[in-house]
């Protein structure tokens, strides 16, 4: 895959993945991302549940 954001760099498509939902964890969004392993996906989902819980708590506290 050739990216317009990174002229001169080529990445094998099977090694890449993009999920806009993972934006919290992208340090540099201009670079293609490697596919995550099953263990990495489990950990990422765990972190998203924590983030969701914290966002709900913050919203609840703001309403108080």
Helices and strands as residue ranges (DSSP letters): G 13-15, E 16-17, G 20-25, E 33-34, H 38-63
